[in-house]
Amino acid sequence: MSEEVLINVTPQETRVAVVENGMLQELLIERSQSRGLVGNIYKGKVKRVLPGMQAAFVDIGLERSAFLHVSEVISQHEPQAEHNDDITRLLREGQDIIVQVIKDELGSKGARLTTHTTVPSRYLVLMPENSHVGVSQRIEDEKERNRLRDILNEKEHPDEGYIIRTAAEGAGEIELRRDVAFLNKLWERIKLRITSAKAPALIYEDLSLELRIVRDMVASKVEKIRIDSQGVYNKTCQFVKEFVPELNEKLEMYQGGRPLFDVYNVEDEIQKALHRHVPLKSGGYLIIDQTEAMTTIDINTGAFVGHRNLEETIFRTNLEAASALARQLRLRNLGGIIIIDFIDMKEEEHKRQVLRTLEKALEHDHAKTHVTEVSSLGLVEMTRKRTRESLERVLCETCPTCDGRGTIKTAQTVCYEIFREITRAARAYEAQKLLVLACQDVVDCLLDEEASSVAELEAFIKIPIRFQVESLYPQEQFDVVLM
């Protein structure tokens, strides 16, 4: 299976697309105004201790207090049984505490914290408060697991532990020792910052999105990493040279005339991923509904009538749907509880094959998943670990017209689409100036929050841009007119 990583960079956001065999499988977005928090280490201050919930709210300098459960608190007096402790024995209001974000703010919920701090590198994850050496479950060869564990067991600091990451499979002792040295130096700097900082304060911030992708997700099956920004390309080259030299030949600066995401049809796939309706090649379709509590996926035969009988038609539709929905979960980054309503199947063997197809399709997912058996109603309950917002929640907002029953793209998202359309038009046609027609909120955003971006874009394309409000346009509609 061939895999390419496409990195599209603008001053406002970085987007990373993972494309397998020409098909978009995963999309990650990081906006400069709202970077993700997962992996960040803070010196926080305990605001409230809640004995009934066995949890605490911690001020880490964000608008909303973050949530810390007792199971994520290291006990100072019973380190081997911290989950049996009472939260009131471990924390008190006003106390300074070192915490790390393990879940971003989701909807109305604050970030989720742990005191079990970890610091990742290419091959290892340092656990300063734990002396254990673990190996990723994705490394299945027992001989290789033992080899890696033996190297790390001979560590200079016996009180520090490590998790050996999947990327370490086949790595030599020199590479692992280099990672150990890097992590030890980094942790020493973090400890100095902890000593001097006054809560609430950011102690350590994880890498930017493009560097995290290179560090965490890129595997041997990746053929190319294409980047459309010279500055980010240079920064990534330096990072790769220092930490991941084996990827050097796979880096490529994209300099084509068409936008990188247009060449690979990524923009169209993003638009499709925001729709409830997902067509299947057979004529069947999925309906995906995301709510605060769970995500439901309904499978329908649609126009697919099959060639033999009804049971065969249902079986073939469910098989195709199982593979399609696994891709949709990954692409849309849907997490938490997911209920899949397969079309009822009578034959037990058909149920087993559909479940196996789903489980096999989920093997490519980086997020941890758990799938139950098919129930008598044809329902499958599964969970998918969620650490960041779904694609819909990143790109869209609650629709004011339907009072929360649906979503529309934010004015900011529409502004960025306008910027991309202006860039396409400037490259493809000659024009004296450009006129953008959009609704009031979008034009206000362009002339206020995004005014500096508009100025940069004008300087880049060397064409003046005017804006005109069209009161009848809904928020997602706009036109770029050549003049």
C-alpha positions as CSV (number, residue, x, y, z in Angstrom):
1,M,0.0,0.0,0.0
2,S,1.5,3.3,-1.1
3,E,1.1,6.3,1.2
4,E,1.9,10.0,0.7
5,V,1.8,12.8,3.2
6,L,0.8,16.2,1.9
7,I,1.5,19.3,4.0
8,N,-0.4,22.5,3.0
9,V,0.7,25.6,4.8
10,T,-0.7,29.2,5.0
11,P,-0.1,31.9,7.6
12,Q,-3.5,31.0,9.1
13,E,-3.4,27.2,9.3
14,T,-1.4,24.0,8.5
15,R,-3.3,21.1,7.0
16,V,-1.8,17.6,6.7
17,A,-3.5,15.0,4.5
18,V,-2.6,11.3,4.5
19,V,-3.3,9.8,1.1
20,E,-3.2,6.0,0.6
21,N,-3.4,4.7,-3.0
22,G,-4.7,8.0,-4.2
23,M,-7.5,8.2,-1.6
24,L,-7.6,10.6,1.3
25,Q,-7.6,8.7,4.6
26,E,-6.8,11.2,7.3
27,L,-6.8,15.0,7.7
28,L,-5.2,17.0,10.5
29,I,-5.7,20.8,10.9
30,E,-3.9,23.2,13.1
31,R,-4.8,26.8,13.1
32,S,-2.3,29.4,14.3
33,Q,-4.9,31.0,16.5
34,S,-5.9,27.7,18.2
35,R,-3.1,25.2,18.4
36,G,-3.9,21.8,20.0
37,L,-2.8,21.4,23.7
38,V,-2.2,17.6,23.9
39,G,1.3,16.9,25.1
40,N,1.8,20.3,26.6
41,I,3.1,20.4,30.2
42,Y,1.8,23.1,32.6
43,K,2.5,24.3,36.1
44,G,-1.1,24.6,37.3
45,K,-3.0,25.7,40.4
46,V,-5.8,23.5,41.9
47,K,-9.0,25.6,41.9
48,R,-11.5,23.2,43.3
49,V,-11.4,19.7,44.7
50,L,-14.6,17.6,44.2
51,P,-14.7,14.6,46.6
52,G,-18.0,13.3,45.1
53,M,-16.4,13.1,41.6
54,Q,-13.0,12.1,42.9
55,A,-11.6,14.9,40.7
56,A,-10.3,18.4,40.7
57,F,-10.4,21.5,38.4
58,V,-7.0,23.0,37.7
59,D,-6.2,26.4,36.4
60,I,-3.5,26.1,33.7
61,G,-4.0,29.6,32.2
62,L,-6.8,28.8,29.8
63,E,-10.3,30.3,29.6
64,R,-11.8,27.1,31.1
65,S,-10.3,25.2,34.0
66,A,-9.0,21.7,33.1
67,F,-10.2,18.4,34.6
68,L,-8.0,16.1,36.6
69,H,-9.4,12.7,37.8
70,V,-7.9,10.9,40.8
71,S,-6.8,8.0,38.6
72,E,-4.5,10.4,36.8
73,V,-2.9,11.7,40.0
74,I,0.5,10.2,41.2
75,S,0.2,9.3,44.9
76,Q,3.2,10.5,46.9
77,H,2.6,7.9,49.7
78,E,1.2,5.0,47.8
79,P,2.8,5.1,44.3
80,Q,1.7,1.6,43.5
81,A,-1.9,2.1,44.3
82,E,-2.7,5.7,43.4
83,H,-6.1,4.7,42.0
84,N,-7.3,3.7,45.5
85,D,-6.5,7.1,47.0
86,D,-9.0,9.7,48.0
87,I,-8.6,12.9,46.0
88,T,-8.7,15.0,49.2
89,R,-5.6,13.2,50.5
90,L,-3.7,14.0,47.3
91,L,-4.8,17.6,46.4
92,R,-5.8,20.8,48.1
93,E,-7.2,24.0,46.8
94,G,-4.5,26.5,45.9
95,Q,-1.8,23.9,45.5
96,D,0.7,24.1,42.6
97,I,0.8,21.0,40.5
98,I,2.6,19.8,37.4
99,V,0.2,18.4,34.8
100,Q,0.1,17.4,31.1
101,V,-2.8,17.6,28.7
102,I,-4.0,14.3,27.5
103,K,-7.2,15.5,25.8
104,D,-7.9,18.8,24.1
105,E,-10.9,21.0,25.1
106,L,-13.9,19.3,23.4
107,G,-17.1,21.3,23.0
108,S,-18.0,22.7,26.4
109,K,-15.6,20.5,28.2
110,G,-12.2,21.7,29.5
111,A,-8.9,19.9,28.7
112,R,-8.3,16.6,30.4
113,L,-5.1,16.3,32.5
114,T,-2.7,13.8,34.0
115,T,0.2,14.2,36.5
116,H,1.9,11.2,34.8
117,T,4.1,13.4,32.5
118,T,5.7,12.0,29.4
119,V,8.0,13.5,26.8
120,P,8.2,11.8,23.3
121,S,11.1,11.6,20.8
122,R,11.3,9.7,17.5
123,Y,11.8,6.2,19.0
124,L,11.0,6.6,22.7
125,V,8.6,8.2,25.2
126,L,10.3,9.2,28.5
127,M,8.4,8.6,31.7
128,P,10.2,10.6,34.4
129,E,8.1,9.3,37.3
130,N,8.1,5.6,36.3
131,S,11.0,3.2,36.1
132,H,9.2,0.7,33.8
133,V,10.3,-0.1,30.2
134,G,7.4,-0.9,27.9
135,V,7.2,-1.9,24.2
136,S,4.5,-0.8,21.8
137,Q,2.0,-3.6,21.1
138,R,2.4,-3.0,17.4
139,I,5.8,-4.5,17.5
140,E,4.7,-8.2,17.4
141,D,8.0,-10.1,17.0
142,E,8.9,-11.3,20.5
143,K,12.6,-11.5,19.7
144,E,12.6,-7.8,18.6
145,R,10.7,-6.8,21.6
146,N,13.3,-8.4,23.9
147,R,16.2,-6.9,22.0
148,L,14.8,-3.4,22.3
149,R,13.9,-3.9,26.0
150,D,17.4,-5.2,26.8
151,I,19.0,-2.0,25.3
152,L,16.7,0.3,27.4
153,N,17.1,-1.7,30.6
154,E,20.8,-0.7,30.7
155,K,19.9,3.0,31.3
156,E,21.9,5.5,33.2
157,H,19.0,6.8,35.3
158,P,17.3,3.7,36.8
159,D,14.4,5.8,38.2
160,E,13.3,6.9,34.7
161,G,11.1,4.7,32.5
162,Y,10.5,4.5,28.7
163,I,8.0,3.3,26.3
164,I,9.6,2.0,23.1
165,R,7.5,3.3,20.2
166,T,6.5,1.4,17.0
167,A,9.0,3.5,15.0
168,A,11.8,1.9,17.0
169,E,11.4,-1.5,15.3
170,G,14.7,-2.4,13.7
171,A,16.5,0.7,15.1
172,G,20.0,0.2,16.3
173,E,21.5,0.8,19.8
174,I,23.2,4.0,18.7
175,E,19.8,5.5,17.5
176,L,18.1,4.5,20.8
177,R,21.0,5.9,22.9
178,R,20.9,9.1,21.0
179,D,17.1,9.4,21.8
180,V,17.8,8.7,25.5
181,A,20.4,11.5,25.6
182,F,18.1,13.9,23.9
183,L,15.2,13.2,26.2
184,N,17.4,13.5,29.3
185,K,18.7,16.9,28.3
186,L,15.1,18.0,27.4
187,W,13.8,16.9,30.8
188,E,16.6,18.7,32.6
189,R,15.5,21.9,30.8
190,I,11.8,21.2,31.7
191,K,12.8,20.8,35.4
192,L,14.6,24.1,35.5
193,R,11.5,25.8,34.0
194,I,9.3,24.1,36.6
195,T,11.4,25.5,39.4
196,S,11.4,29.1,38.1
197,A,7.8,29.4,36.7
198,K,4.9,30.8,38.6
199,A,1.5,29.0,38.2
200,P,-0.4,29.0,36.0
201,A,2.4,28.7,33.3
202,L,3.2,26.7,30.2
203,I,6.3,24.7,30.9
204,Y,6.7,22.6,27.7
205,E,4.9,22.9,24.3
206,D,4.8,20.0,21.9
207,L,6.1,20.4,18.3
208,S,4.1,22.0,15.5
209,L,1.8,19.8,13.5
210,E,4.1,19.2,10.5
211,L,7.0,18.1,12.8
212,R,4.7,15.9,14.9
213,I,3.6,14.1,11.7
214,V,7.2,13.5,10.7
215,R,8.0,12.3,14.3
216,D,5.0,10.2,15.0
217,M,3.0,9.1,11.9
218,V,5.5,8.6,9.1
219,A,6.4,4.9,8.6
220,S,8.5,3.0,6.1
221,K,5.5,2.6,3.7
222,V,5.4,6.4,3.1
223,E,6.8,7.2,-0.3
224,K,6.8,11.0,-0.3
225,I,6.2,13.9,2.1
226,R,5.2,16.9,-0.1
227,I,5.3,20.4,1.4
228,D,4.1,23.5,-0.4
229,S,5.8,26.1,1.9
230,Q,9.5,26.8,1.4
231,G,9.9,28.0,5.0
232,V,8.2,24.9,6.5
233,Y,10.1,22.7,4.1
234,N,13.4,24.1,5.3
235,K,12.4,23.7,8.9
236,T,11.3,20.1,8.3
237,C,14.5,19.3,6.5
238,Q,16.5,20.5,9.5
239,F,14.4,18.5,11.9
240,V,14.7,15.4,9.7
241,K,18.4,15.8,9.3
242,E,18.8,15.9,13.1
243,F,16.2,13.3,14.3
244,V,14.9,11.2,11.3
245,P,17.7,11.1,8.7
246,E,16.2,8.0,7.0
247,L,13.3,10.3,5.8
248,N,15.5,12.8,4.1
249,E,15.1,11.4,0.5
250,K,11.3,11.3,1.0
251,L,10.9,15.0,1.6
252,E,9.9,17.0,-1.5
253,M,9.2,20.7,-2.0
254,Y,6.0,21.1,-4.0
255,Q,6.3,23.8,-6.6
256,G,3.5,23.0,-9.1
257,G,1.2,25.6,-10.6
258,R,-2.0,24.1,-9.1
259,P,-2.6,24.1,-5.3
260,L,-1.2,20.9,-3.7
261,F,-4.5,19.7,-2.3
262,D,-6.3,20.3,-5.6
263,V,-3.8,18.0,-7.4
264,Y,-4.8,15.2,-5.1
265,N,-8.5,16.0,-5.0
266,V,-8.2,16.6,-1.2
267,E,-10.4,19.7,-1.2
268,D,-13.3,17.8,-2.7
269,E,-12.9,15.0,-0.2
270,I,-13.0,17.5,2.7
271,Q,-16.3,18.9,1.4
272,K,-17.7,15.4,1.2
273,A,-16.5,14.6,4.7
274,L,-18.8,17.4,6.1
275,H,-21.9,15.8,4.7
276,R,-24.1,13.2,6.5
277,H,-24.7,11.2,3.3
278,V,-21.8,8.9,2.1
279,P,-22.5,7.1,-1.1
280,L,-21.2,3.5,-1.7
281,K,-20.1,2.3,-5.1
282,S,-22.8,-0.4,-5.1
283,G,-25.6,2.2,-4.9
284,G,-26.0,1.9,-1.1
285,Y,-25.1,4.7,1.3
286,L,-24.2,5.6,4.9
287,I,-25.9,8.2,7.0
288,I,-23.5,9.6,9.7
289,D,-24.9,11.7,12.6
290,Q,-22.6,13.1,15.2
291,T,-24.0,14.2,18.6
292,E,-22.5,15.2,21.9
293,A,-23.1,11.7,23.4
294,M,-22.3,9.5,20.5
295,T,-22.0,9.0,16.7
296,T,-24.5,6.8,14.8
297,I,-23.9,5.3,11.4
298,D,-26.9,3.9,9.5
299,I,-26.3,1.6,6.5
300,N,-28.9,1.5,3.6
301,T,-29.1,-0.6,0.4
302,G,-30.4,2.4,-1.6
303,A,-30.4,1.6,-5.3
304,F,-28.4,-1.6,-4.9
305,V,-30.7,-4.6,-5.6
306,G,-28.1,-7.4,-6.0
307,H,-28.1,-10.3,-8.4
308,R,-29.3,-13.2,-6.4
309,N,-31.6,-12.6,-3.4
310,L,-32.3,-10.1,-0.6
311,E,-29.9,-11.7,1.9
312,E,-27.0,-11.6,-0.6
313,T,-27.8,-7.9,-1.4
314,I,-27.8,-7.1,2.4
315,F,-24.5,-9.0,2.9
316,R,-22.7,-7.3,0.1
317,T,-23.9,-3.8,1.1
318,N,-22.8,-4.4,4.7
319,L,-19.3,-5.7,3.6
320,E,-18.8,-2.5,1.5
321,A,-20.1,-0.3,4.3
322,A,-17.7,-1.9,6.9
323,S,-14.7,-0.8,4.9
324,A,-16.1,2.6,4.0
325,L,-17.1,3.6,7.5
326,A,-13.7,2.7,8.9
327,R,-12.2,5.3,6.5
328,Q,-14.9,7.8,7.4
329,L,-14.1,7.4,11.2
330,R,-10.5,8.1,10.5
331,L,-11.1,11.0,8.0
332,R,-13.7,12.7,10.1
333,N,-11.8,11.9,13.4
334,L,-15.0,10.6,15.0
335,G,-14.4,9.3,18.6
336,G,-16.1,8.2,21.7
337,I,-19.1,5.8,21.5
338,I,-20.0,4.8,17.9
339,I,-23.2,2.8,17.1
340,I,-23.3,1.1,13.7
341,D,-26.7,0.0,12.4
342,F,-25.9,-2.6,9.9
343,I,-28.8,-4.0,7.8
344,D,-30.2,-7.1,9.6
345,M,-28.5,-10.3,8.4
346,K,-30.0,-13.7,9.0
347,E,-26.9,-15.9,8.5
348,E,-24.4,-16.0,11.4
349,E,-21.5,-16.5,8.9
350,H,-22.4,-13.2,7.2
351,K,-22.3,-11.4,10.5
352,R,-18.9,-12.8,11.3
353,Q,-17.5,-11.8,7.9
354,V,-18.8,-8.3,8.2
355,L,-17.3,-7.9,11.6
356,R,-13.9,-9.3,10.4
357,T,-14.0,-6.9,7.5
358,L,-14.6,-4.0,9.9
359,E,-11.9,-5.0,12.3
360,K,-9.4,-5.5,9.4
361,A,-10.2,-2.0,8.1
362,L,-9.7,-0.5,11.5
363,E,-6.1,-1.9,11.7
364,H,-4.9,1.1,9.7
365,D,-6.3,3.5,12.2
366,H,-3.8,5.2,14.5
367,A,-6.4,5.7,17.2
368,K,-7.2,2.8,19.6
369,T,-10.5,1.1,18.8
370,H,-12.7,-1.6,20.4
371,V,-15.5,-3.4,18.6
372,T,-18.3,-5.6,20.0
373,E,-20.2,-8.4,18.3
374,V,-23.1,-7.9,16.0
375,S,-26.3,-7.8,18.2
376,S,-29.6,-9.4,17.3
377,L,-30.8,-6.1,16.0
378,G,-27.8,-5.8,13.6
379,L,-26.1,-3.1,15.8
380,V,-22.4,-3.0,16.5
381,E,-21.1,-0.8,19.3
382,M,-17.6,0.3,19.2
383,T,-15.3,2.9,20.8
384,R,-12.6,5.0,19.2
385,K,-10.2,7.0,21.3
386,R,-10.7,10.7,21.0
387,T,-8.0,13.2,21.9
388,R,-8.9,16.1,19.6
389,E,-12.0,17.6,18.0
390,S,-13.7,16.0,15.0
391,L,-13.3,17.5,11.5
392,E,-16.8,18.8,11.6
393,R,-16.3,20.6,15.0
394,V,-13.0,22.1,13.7
395,L,-14.4,23.5,10.4
396,C,-18.1,24.1,11.3
397,E,-20.2,25.8,14.0
398,T,-23.8,25.4,15.2
399,C,-26.2,26.7,12.6
400,P,-28.1,29.7,14.0
401,T,-31.0,29.2,11.6
402,C,-31.8,25.7,12.7
403,D,-31.0,26.3,16.3
404,G,-28.4,23.6,16.7
405,R,-30.0,20.8,14.6
406,G,-27.2,21.1,12.1
407,T,-23.9,23.0,11.3
408,I,-22.5,25.5,8.9
409,K,-18.9,26.5,8.1
410,T,-17.6,29.3,10.3
411,A,-17.0,32.7,8.8
412,Q,-13.3,32.1,9.3
413,T,-13.4,28.8,7.4
414,V,-15.2,30.5,4.5
415,C,-12.5,33.3,4.6
416,Y,-9.8,30.7,4.1
417,E,-11.7,29.1,1.2
418,I,-11.9,32.6,-0.3
419,F,-8.2,33.0,0.0
420,R,-7.6,29.7,-1.7
421,E,-10.0,30.6,-4.5
422,I,-8.3,34.0,-5.0
423,T,-4.9,32.2,-5.3
424,R,-6.3,29.8,-7.9
425,A,-7.9,32.7,-9.9
426,A,-4.7,34.8,-9.8
427,R,-2.6,31.9,-11.1
428,A,-5.1,30.8,-13.8
429,Y,-6.2,34.2,-15.2
430,E,-5.0,37.7,-15.8
431,A,-7.1,40.4,-14.0
432,Q,-6.8,44.0,-13.0
433,K,-8.6,43.5,-9.7
434,L,-10.7,40.9,-7.9
435,L,-14.2,41.4,-6.4
436,V,-15.3,39.1,-3.6
437,L,-19.1,38.7,-3.0
438,A,-20.1,37.2,0.4
439,C,-22.4,37.6,3.3
440,Q,-22.0,40.3,5.9
441,D,-20.4,38.2,8.6
442,V,-17.8,36.8,6.1
443,V,-16.9,40.3,4.8
444,D,-16.7,41.6,8.3
445,C,-14.2,38.8,9.2
446,L,-12.2,39.6,6.0
447,L,-12.0,43.3,6.9
448,D,-11.4,42.8,10.6
449,E,-9.7,39.6,12.0
450,E,-8.3,38.6,8.6
451,A,-7.3,42.1,7.4
452,S,-3.6,41.5,7.7
453,S,-4.0,38.2,5.8
454,V,-5.8,40.0,3.0
455,A,-3.0,42.6,2.8
456,E,-0.4,39.8,2.6
457,L,-2.4,38.0,-0.1
458,E,-2.7,41.3,-2.1
459,A,1.0,41.8,-1.9
460,F,1.6,38.2,-3.0
461,I,-0.7,38.1,-6.0
462,K,0.0,41.8,-6.9
463,I,-3.7,42.4,-7.6
464,P,-6.1,44.6,-5.5
465,I,-9.0,42.9,-3.8
466,R,-12.4,44.5,-3.2
467,F,-15.3,43.1,-1.0
468,Q,-19.0,43.5,-1.5
469,V,-21.8,42.3,0.9
470,E,-24.5,40.2,-0.7
471,S,-27.3,40.2,1.9
472,L,-29.1,37.2,0.3
473,Y,-26.0,35.0,0.4
474,P,-25.9,32.3,3.2
475,Q,-22.7,32.2,5.2
476,E,-21.1,29.4,3.1
477,Q,-21.7,31.0,-0.3
478,F,-19.3,33.4,-2.0
479,D,-18.1,34.4,-5.5
480,V,-14.7,35.7,-6.7
481,V,-15.2,37.9,-9.8
482,L,-12.4,38.9,-12.2
483,M,-12.4,42.5,-13.1
